[in-house]
Amino acid sequence: MHQVAVAWIWMVIAGFAILPAAVDASSEDQVVRGVVESFLTRLGDRQYDTLASDFTPKAIIVVTRQRDGQWTNSYQTAEEWIETLKRNPNPVAFREPIANVQVTIDSDQLAYLRADFQVVRDGHALSKGVDQFTLVREHNVWKIAMVAYTSLPAAP
């Protein structure tokens, strides 16, 4: 009986020993999610001049899109992508809420966020898909190294 009690005490102690790390990871998950959500909000508000500071040097944007039953892929650097946004003569504000968010952080330096999304304008969903963000910690700040997403027409 004594051995069972001692084993149980050690399990409790071990559990408490790892609890702060789990709490820290959870709060860091929220930081990563906040970085992504801030980015998406400013993108939807057409605040293009604020986006460059979110990216690492040589960050990449990958889009796989379905139109008319065909899949196409596009690849741009973040710089090229932002310049394309700025050249749009008729930008329209939108929202891109994310759901079913999964965050993974490795070695406290690399983060991956995967989430379902919809692009919503004037209360109507225009498209939907999956966002995948890869972030790296640079000077204690999370920066976006890659954005990859699928884009499908929203259901009518």
N, C-alpha and C positions, 0 to 999 in steps of 0.2 A: 504494500500500500504506500509506503514511504517513497519508493522509487517512482510510482505513478504520480504522486504529488510533486516530487522534484522535477520530473519530466514536464508536467503541466506548467509549473512555475517558469521553467526555461523557455517553453513555447510562448508563454505570455511575455516574458522579457524580450525574446527575439522578435515577437510581433510588435512590441512597442519600439524596439530599436529600428525597425524599418518603417514605422508609421510616419515619422517626419519626412522621409524621402518621398513617400507616396503623396503626402500633402503638398510638398514642394513641386512634385511633378504635375499634380493637378492644377496648381496655380500657374505653373509655367505653360501648361496646355492652354489655359485661359489667356495668357499673354500672347501666345502664337495665334490663337483664334482672334484676339483683338487686333493684331497687326493685319491679318487677312480681312477682317470685316471693315476696318478703317480704310484699307486700300479699296475695297469694293464700293464703299460709300462714296469716297472721293471720285472714283471712276464714274459712278452713276451720276454724280453731281457735276461732271465735266471739269473737274479741277485737275486738268492734265499736267499743269506745271508742278504739282505737288507729288506726282507719282514717281519720278525718277529717283528720288531719295529712298524709296522703298526697295529698290533693286540692288543686287550685287553688280559689280562690273561683269559684262558679258552675259547677263541673265538672258534667258530665252523664253519665248512664248510659243507654245505648240497648240494648235487647234485642229481637232478632227471633227468635221461637220458633215451632217447628212442633209442633202437637198435633193429633191426629186428622186429619192431612192438610191442615191449614189453617195459614197463616202469620199471626202477629199481631206487632205491634210495640208496645213500651212505651218511655216516655221519662220519666226522673226526674232531678232534680238529685241530686248525690251526698248532700247533706244529707237529702233525702227518702228516698233509698234506704237510708241508714244507719239512719234512724229506723224504717223498715219492718222492717229486720233486727232491731232492738232490741225491737220489739213482738211478734216471733214467740214464742209461749209455749213451743214445743217445738223449739228450734234443735238441729240435728244436726251433729256434726263431720263434715268431709269433707276430701278432698284434691283439688286440681285441678292435676295435673302438666301442664306445657306441653311441646310437641315441635315440631319443624320451625320453630324460632324465627328470625324475620327482624327485624333492627333496622336502622333508617335514622335517621341523625342529620343534621339540616340546620343549617348555620351555628352549630353547637355550642350551639344554643338550643332546638331543636324535635326531639323524638324520636318515632318511631313503632315500635311493636312489634306484630308479627302472629305468632300461634302457634296451632297446633291444641291442643285440650285435651280432657280427659275429667274429669267429676266422678265421683270414686270414694269410695264409703262401704263400710266393712267388706269391702274387697277386691273389690267389684262396681262396674262402671261403670254409672252412672245416666243420664248424658247426655254428649253430646259436642258439639263445635262448633269455632268459630274465635273467638279473642280478638283484639281490636284495641285497643291502648292508644295514646293520644296524650299525650305528656308535654312539659312546658315547663320550662326551667331558670329558677328564681326564686332569687335570692341564692345562686347556685352549688349549688342543690339541685334534683333532678328531682322535679316534682310532676305528678300525673295530672290532665289537663284533660278527658279523655274516655275512657270505656270503652264499647266497642260489641262485642257478641258475638252469634253465632248459637247457638241451643240446639236440639239434635235429640235424640230418644230414643236411647239406646245400643242397639246391635244386640243382639237376644236371645241 
